[in-house]
Structure formats: structure tokens, C-alpha cells
Amino acid sequence: MTQALHNLSATEMVAAYAAGRLSPVEVAQAVLAHIERCEPVLKATYAFDPEGAMVMARESEARWRAGEPLRCGGVSIDGVPVTIKENIATRGVPMPLGTAATDLVPAAQDAPPAARLREAGAVFLGKTTMPEYGMLSSGLSSFHPLTRNPWNTAMNPGGSSAGAGAGAAAGYGPLHIGTDIGGSVRLPAAWCGVVGFKPSLGRVPIDPPYMGRCAGPMTRTVTDAALMMAVLSQPDTRDHMSLPPAQIPWLDLQRDLKDLRIGLLLDAGCGMPVDPQVVDAVSAAARLFEAAGASVEPMRPWMSDEMLHGMDRFWRIRSGCDVMALPADKRSRMLPIVRTWAEGGLGFSGEQAFQAYSASVKIRANTVAATLPFDFVLSPVSPNTSFLAEWAYPTNKVEQAMDHIGFTVPFSMSEQPAISVGCGYDQNGVPMGLQIAGRRFDDLGVLQMARAFEQMRPAQRAWPAVVAN
């Protein structure tokens, strides 16, 4: 192997284990050493656990030597390093939820995504950071140190799966898992230049489930994301919103693009204006699909500021109730900007709260209706390019807290699969993301489209090398 071990994909690692060219112990040692070199700058991990990782790596090595690697969902990721977002429970590890206001109580058991990864023999490196209660598209937290973007450490990695995005781009092993309710996998994936897949709601069981809440892979390649999906999509009865088990050939990623009808959405109809750099990058991606034989048609926006801000109000009301349930001393530990946002949801009447909730239902209905004529929809992941690491949001204004999620949140509310794939770089050297969304349940189709784009797009820049000061 001439490539640095921490840069190997999961599929490359598994092939090397099977051939006896590498062992999980060698790989784990290399990845752990790389993380220790980068963490003084990036601050992407929480509960980093080198000792626990080496125990799991040695157990995996023994299985491979005996010719009995673990398999799950018809694939093997036995011995492959993985990180897990800190709001996905892993037994024995507290979940601070990105805030100093949380009591640090060890989790009693693995949440479904962590359980599937453990059963499959993945090597747990530790958890990854998230911002305050997951309510920021940022690496800013009152509990974790500030997480930075490895492409330009002055800039933001996005969030709320901030550490997962930064870690994936920096080479903290090949497999990472985040969560997404309005864009929290896709946004950091876009700004970190990695693949971030939000599956159909319920495709990956999660606990606790909630409207729009998904767990999904964050990887450097579409193939690795598909490999993770084969494991993560296995059933778990704890998710009362999960889909019935399905036999999906996750690694069948080839697809003919001819005669596909693709919608191109360049205006979300709400929130921030789209940066010309983003428009140019997404338009160039659309032309590649057109050149491959697909029919690409411009789409009219179906969102509005009224719908976006109505949904934001509903989220504020919910969060405001959660915040007011905290003792005063715990509320005082929160980031002021998040507390201000949440407390902005207090004092509304029941009628107003119902109207705010109804905005999410309207978003769902409008999204399904607008996308129904198309096989897939292309759009930016976010209207903006990179922003400062210290900022909470791309605008850094509470009153515009959600003005950057106009492209991502519709597909969360409609429960449709959507993926982010890098499609260019902005003037700060930070990646931008192409979003590909599909019809509900067509998770494999979205992965196939992403794989096609991955093969068509221009050569990407080398992954960032993070050097501690």
C-alpha cells in the first residue's frame, strides 16, 4: 500500500483485509495517530477512545485471521474505523448534545445506528462534535471546543454534524455517521467536500425518532456511503417510524442516465439569495447530466419565506419549551445566541403554535407535488459559500437562523432521500455541494445518481492536510 492508511476507503480496507495485505490493527494505529496529529487544530472529536478502538481492532484482526469476518446486510465492514455523532447513543458514553447545560449521564445502550455498526465489527474511534442542541449549522458549542473546517481552518465546517464532516474530510477514517432534520448531514458534507446522504425517513432506524429526523452516512465516496447503508438500514423495533425491511442491492451503483427527467432548482424561493459561485457550480453539474443523455428542466420554487419562517417558529416553540424546563443554572450555561433563538418561541398561543406546525405540513405537500414530475431534482445544498468558524449561522443573525436551509429542509419534511456531493470550491478554497434528491423510498436511485456525478465531475483537489501549529 503506497497510499496513507488513513486515506483508504472502506472498500479498499476490506479488500486488503481479505487478501491479507493489511490488518485492522495496522489501520487503526495509523488512523488514531493521524487524528492525534490533526485534533489540536480541528477539534472534531468527543470521547476519542484510542484504547477502546485498539481492543475492537484486535478482535477484528482475529476474526479475519480465522476467515470469519462479521457480515451485516450482506456486506462486511469488519475492522473499518468509524466515528459516530455524539447525539447517537453509544453505551457507556454520555451525550452532552453539544451543550454545557446537559447532565453527563452514560448511555445505557447503543442507539440503532451504533448497534448495527458494532454488530458489523466496525472499529469505534469515538464520537464527533455537534453544536448547541444541534440547532446551529456550525461547529460552535458551549461544551465542545470550536470545530473548524480542514480545507480552511478560519472557516466553518457547517453543522450540526460538524465533527463528522470535518473528520471525514481530514481523513479520520472512512466511515462517519451524522443526523439530519433540516440539513445537518448535507450542509457540513457540502462545506467539507464529502458525501452526505439523508435517506428516506425511516430507512435507517433511529432512537428517538421524530418528524424529519434521519441518520445517514458521511464518507469520502458514494460507494462507502452505500456500504454503510447496507449495515445501517437493518431493522430495529425501537424506531416506531421505521420503514419495513427491504432487500436493496446497495452496491449496485451503475445507472444509465438516458431519458431521465431531472429538475433543476436554482432558486429556493425563500431565505438567503444564492451566491453566484454556487449557481455556476450547480449549473455546470446539471450540464454534465444533460450531456449524459438526461433531460434537465428548470423548476420554479415552491417554498416561501412564510413557510420557512413558520417552520422556524414551530422549532422555536418546541425548543423554548425544552429550555424553560431546565433549571435556571443550566439555562445560563447555554450559548446566548441559541437561548435567544429558543426563547423566541415562548408566549405564542395554541392557535399560533398550530399554524407554525402547519407550515411543515405545507412544505411537505408542496415538495411532493413540485417534484412528482421528475425522476430526480438537482439543486444547491445551501445558497451560501463558506463563513467564519466562529459564526453560529451563515448570517450569524438569530432572526435569520434558518435562512440557509431553503434547499435542504423541503426534502426533510417530505421524507425524500437527498444527498450532497462536492461540485466545486469557493474563493476561500472551501467546497460547495450539489444536492440530488429523489422520490420517497428511491434511496438507491439517489446513490446511483451521486455515483454517476462522482464519475463525471472534474478531478477534485487533494484532500486537505491539517498541520498543527
Residue pairs with C-beta under 8 A, 6 or more apart in sequence:
1 8
1 16
1 21
1 22
3 12
4 30
4 34
4 171
5 22
5 26
5 27
5 30
5 31
6 30
6 31
6 34
6 171
6 172
6 173
7 171
7 463
8 16
8 27
8 174
9 174
9 219
9 220
9 221
9 223
9 224
10 77
10 80
10 174
10 175
10 219
10 224
10 227
10 228
11 221
11 223
11 224
11 227
13 22
13 27
13 79
13 80
13 174
14 76
14 77
14 78
14 79
14 80
16 22
17 23
17 24
17 64
17 69
17 78
17 79
18 64
18 69
23 61
23 64
23 79
24 57
24 58
24 60
24 61
24 64
24 78
24 79
24 80
24 123
25 54
25 57
25 58
25 61
27 57
27 79
27 80
27 81
27 123
28 53
28 54
28 56
28 57
28 79
28 81
28 123
28 125
29 54
29 57
31 81
31 125
31 171
31 172
31 173
32 50
32 53
32 54
32 125
34 171
34 172
35 45
35 48
35 125
35 167
35 172
36 50
37 466
37 468
38 44
38 150
38 170
38 171
38 172
38 466
38 468
39 45
39 48
40 468
40 469
41 148
41 153
41 466
41 467
41 468
41 469
42 147
42 148
42 150
42 153
42 166
42 167
42 170
42 466
43 129
43 139
43 144
43 145
43 146
43 147
43 148
43 163
44 128
44 129
44 139
44 147
44 157
44 162
44 163
44 164
44 166
44 167
44 170
44 172
45 83
45 125
45 126
45 127
45 128
45 129
45 163
45 167
45 172
46 86
46 96
46 126
46 127
46 128
46 129
46 144
46 163
47 86
47 93
47 94
47 126
47 127
48 125
48 126
48 127
49 124
49 125
49 126
50 125
52 124
52 126
53 81
53 123
53 124
53 125
53 126
56 121
56 122
56 123
56 124
57 79
57 123
59 121
60 69
60 70
60 78
60 79
60 121
60 123
61 79
63 69
63 70
63 78
63 79
63 121
64 78
64 79
69 76
69 78
69 79
69 121
70 76
70 78
70 119
70 120
70 121
71 78
71 120
72 116
72 119
72 120
72 230
72 231
72 234
73 120
73 230
73 231
73 233
73 234
73 250
74 230
75 227
75 230
75 231
75 250
75 251
76 120
76 121
77 117
77 120
77 121
77 122
77 175
77 227
77 228
77 231
78 120
78 121
78 122
79 121
79 122
79 123
80 122
80 123
80 173
80 174
80 175
81 122
81 123
81 125
81 172
81 173
81 174
81 175
82 117
82 122
82 123
82 124
82 125
82 173
82 175
82 176
82 177
83 124
83 125
83 126
83 127
83 128
83 163
83 164
83 167
83 172
83 173
83 175
83 176
83 177
84 90
84 113
84 114
84 117
84 124
84 126
84 127
84 128
84 176
84 177
85 127
85 128
85 130
85 161
85 163
85 164
85 176
85 177
85 178
85 179
85 215
86 93
86 95
86 96
86 97
86 98
86 127
86 128
86 129
86 130
86 163
87 95
87 97
87 98
87 130
87 134
87 179
88 111
88 113
88 114
88 177
88 179
88 206
88 215
89 95
89 107
89 108
89 109
89 110
89 111
89 114
89 207
90 107
90 110
90 111
90 114
90 124
90 127
91 106
91 107
91 108
91 109
91 110
92 106
92 107
93 106
93 107
93 127
94 102
94 103
94 104
94 105
94 106
94 107
95 102
95 107
96 102
96 104
96 143
96 144
97 130
97 132
97 133
97 134
98 129
98 130
98 131
98 132
98 133
98 134
98 141
98 142
98 143
98 144
98 160
99 132
99 133
99 141
99 142
99 143
99 333
99 334
99 335
99 338
100 142
100 143
100 333
100 334
101 142
101 326
101 330
101 331
101 333
101 334
102 143
102 330
109 115
110 118
111 206
111 207
111 238
112 204
112 205
112 206
112 207
112 215
112 236
112 238
112 239
113 177
113 204
113 205
113 206
113 215
113 232
114 124
115 236
116 231
116 232
116 234
116 236
117 124
117 175
117 177
117 231
117 232
118 124
120 231
122 175
122 231
123 173
125 172
125 173
127 163
128 161
128 162
128 163
128 164
128 166
128 167
128 176
128 178
129 139
129 141
129 144
129 145
129 147
129 162
129 163
130 141
130 144
130 159
130 160
130 161
130 162
130 163
131 137
131 138
131 139
131 140
131 141
131 159
131 160
131 162
131 338
131 392
132 140
132 141
132 142
132 143
132 334
132 335
132 338
133 319
133 322
133 338
133 342
134 159
134 160
134 179
134 181
134 184
135 160
135 315
135 319
135 338
135 341
135 342
135 401
136 159
136 160
136 338
136 392
136 393
137 156
137 158
137 159
137 160
137 183
137 184
137 187
137 188
137 382
137 393
137 394
137 404
137 405
138 156
138 157
138 158
138 159
138 162
138 391
138 392
138 393
139 146
139 147
139 148
139 156
139 157
139 158
139 159
139 162
139 163
139 166
139 389
140 146
140 159
140 335
140 390
140 391
140 392
141 147
141 335
142 333
142 334
142 335
144 163
146 389
146 390
147 157
147 162
147 163
147 166
147 389
148 154
148 155
148 156
148 157
148 166
148 389
149 155
149 156
149 157
149 158
149 166
149 169
149 191
149 192
149 386
149 389
149 430
150 157
150 166
150 169
150 170
150 192
150 464
150 466
151 169
151 192
151 193
151 425
151 429
151 430
151 431
151 464
152 386
152 428
152 429
152 430
153 389
153 466
154 388
154 389
154 428
155 191
155 386
155 387
155 388
155 389
155 428
155 430
156 191
156 386
156 387
156 388
156 389
156 391
156 394
157 163
157 165
157 166
157 188
157 191
157 192
157 389
158 165
158 187
158 188
158 189
158 190
158 191
158 192
159 184
159 187
159 188
160 178
160 179
160 184
160 188
161 176
161 178
161 179
161 180
161 184
161 185
161 188
161 189
161 196
161 218
162 188
164 176
164 177
164 178
164 185
164 188
164 218
165 176
165 178
165 188
165 189
165 191
165 192
165 194
165 196
165 218
166 188
166 192
167 173
167 176
168 174
168 176
168 189
168 192
168 194
168 218
168 219
168 220
169 192
169 193
169 194
169 220
169 463
169 464
170 463
170 464
170 466
171 463
174 219
174 220
174 221
174 224
175 217
175 219
175 224
175 227
175 228
176 217
176 218
176 219
177 215
177 216
177 217
177 218
177 228
177 232
178 184
178 185
178 188
178 196
178 215
178 216
178 218
179 185
179 206
179 213
179 214
179 215
179 216
180 186
180 196
180 198
180 213
180 214
180 215
180 216
180 412
181 210
181 211
181 212
181 213
181 214
181 412
182 212
182 402
182 405
182 408
182 409
182 412
183 381
183 382
183 404
183 405
183 407
183 408
183 409
183 412
185 196
185 197
185 198
185 214
185 216
185 218
185 420
186 196
186 198
186 381
186 408
186 418
186 419
186 420
186 433
186 435
187 196
187 381
187 382
187 404
187 405
187 408
187 420
187 433
188 196
188 218
189 195
189 196
189 218
189 381
189 420
189 433
190 196
190 381
190 382
190 420
190 422
190 431
190 432
190 433
190 435
191 382
191 386
191 430
191 431
191 432
191 433
192 431
193 422
193 425
193 430
193 431
193 433
193 460
194 218
194 219
194 220
194 420
194 422
195 217
195 218
195 219
195 220
195 221
195 222
195 224
195 225
195 419
195 420
195 421
195 422
195 450
195 454
196 216
196 217
196 218
196 419
196 420
196 433
197 216
197 217
197 218
197 225
197 229
197 417
197 418
197 419
197 420
197 443
197 446
197 447
197 450
198 214
198 216
198 411
198 412
198 417
198 418
198 419
199 214
199 216
199 229
199 233
199 417
199 443
200 243
200 415
200 416
200 417
200 440
200 441
200 442
200 443
201 212
201 213
201 214
201 241
201 243
201 415
202 209
202 239
202 241
202 242
202 243
202 415
203 214
203 229
203 233
203 242
203 243
203 417
203 441
203 443
204 214
204 215
204 216
204 229
204 232
204 233
205 234
205 235
205 236
205 238
205 239
205 242
206 213
206 214
206 215
206 239
207 236
207 238
207 239
209 239
209 240
209 241
209 242
211 360
211 413
212 360
212 409
212 412
212 413
212 415
214 412
215 232
216 225
216 232
217 224
217 225
217 228
217 229
217 232
218 225
219 225
219 228
220 463
221 454
222 253
222 419
222 421
222 447
222 450
222 451
222 454
223 251
223 253
223 451
225 419
225 447
225 450
226 250
226 251
226 253
226 447
226 451
227 250
227 251
229 248
229 250
229 443
229 447
230 248
230 250
230 251
233 246
233 248
233 250
234 245
235 242
235 245
236 242
243 441
248 443
248 444
249 444
250 444
250 447
252 444
252 448
253 447
253 448
253 451
254 448
254 451
255 445
255 448
255 449
255 451
255 452
256 293
257 289
257 292
257 293
257 294
257 449
257 452
258 292
258 293
258 294
259 293
259 294
259 295
260 289
260 293
260 294
260 295
260 375
260 376
261 294
261 295
261 297
261 373
261 374
261 375
262 286
262 289
262 294
262 295
262 296
262 297
262 374
262 375
262 376
262 377
262 378
263 296
263 297
263 298
263 299
263 370
263 371
263 373
263 374
263 376
263 377
263 378
264 282
264 283
264 286
264 296
264 297
264 298
264 299
264 377
264 378
264 379
265 298
265 299
265 301
265 377
265 378
265 379
265 407
266 274
266 279
266 282
266 283
266 298
266 379
266 380
267 274
267 301
268 274
268 301
268 303
268 379
268 383
268 406
268 407
269 300
269 301
269 302
269 303
269 304
269 406
270 301
270 303
270 304
270 305
270 307
270 308
270 403
270 406
271 305
271 308
271 383
271 400
271 402
271 403
271 404
271 405
271 406
272 383
272 384
272 394
272 395
272 400
272 403
272 404
272 406
273 383
274 380
274 383
275 383
275 384
275 385
275 426
277 385
277 424
277 426
277 427
277 432
278 380
278 382
278 383
278 384
278 385
278 432
279 380
280 424
281 380
281 423
281 424
281 432
281 434
282 378
282 379
282 380
282 423
282 434
284 423
284 424
285 378
285 423
285 434
285 453
285 457
286 296
286 378
287 296
288 453
288 456
288 457
289 296
289 378
289 452
289 453
289 456
290 296
292 452
292 456
296 378
297 374
299 370
299 374
299 377
300 370
302 366
302 367
302 369
302 370
302 410
303 363
303 366
303 406
303 410
306 359
307 359
307 362
307 363
307 366
308 359
308 402
308 403
308 405
308 406
308 409
309 359
309 402
310 355
310 356
310 358
310 359
310 360
310 362
311 356
311 359
311 360
311 363
311 402
311 409
311 413
312 401
312 402
313 345
313 348
313 352
313 356
313 359
314 353
314 356
314 357
314 359
314 360
315 345
315 402
316 341
316 342
316 344
316 345
317 345
317 346
317 348
317 353
317 356
318 345
319 341
319 342
319 345
320 342
320 343
320 344
320 345
320 346
321 345
322 342
323 331
323 334
323 339
323 342
323 343
324 343
324 346
331 339
335 392
337 392
337 398
338 392
340 398
341 398
341 401
344 398
348 356
360 413
361 413
363 409
363 410
363 413
363 414
364 413
364 414
364 415
366 410
367 410
367 411
367 413
367 414
367 416
368 414
368 416
368 440
371 377
371 414
371 416
371 437
371 439
372 439
375 438
375 439
375 445
376 436
376 437
376 438
376 445
376 446
376 449
377 435
377 436
377 437
377 438
378 434
378 435
378 436
379 407
379 434
379 435
379 437
380 407
380 432
380 433
380 434
380 435
381 407
381 408
381 420
381 432
381 433
381 434
381 435
382 394
382 404
382 405
382 407
382 408
382 433
383 404
383 406
383 407
384 394
384 404
385 426
385 427
385 428
385 430
385 432
386 426
386 428
386 430
387 394
387 396
388 396
392 401
393 400
393 401
393 403
393 404
394 403
394 404
395 401
395 403
395 404
402 409
407 435
408 418
408 435
411 417
411 418
411 435
411 437
414 440
415 440
416 437
416 438
416 439
416 440
417 437
417 438
417 440
417 441
417 442
417 443
417 445
417 446
418 435
418 436
418 437
418 438
418 446
419 435
419 436
419 437
419 446
419 447
419 449
419 450
420 433
420 434
420 435
421 433
421 434
421 436
421 450
421 453
421 454
421 457
422 431
422 432
422 433
422 434
422 457
422 460
423 432
423 433
423 434
423 453
423 457
424 431
424 432
425 431
425 432
425 461
426 432
434 453
436 446
436 449
436 450
436 453
437 446
438 445
438 446
438 449
439 445
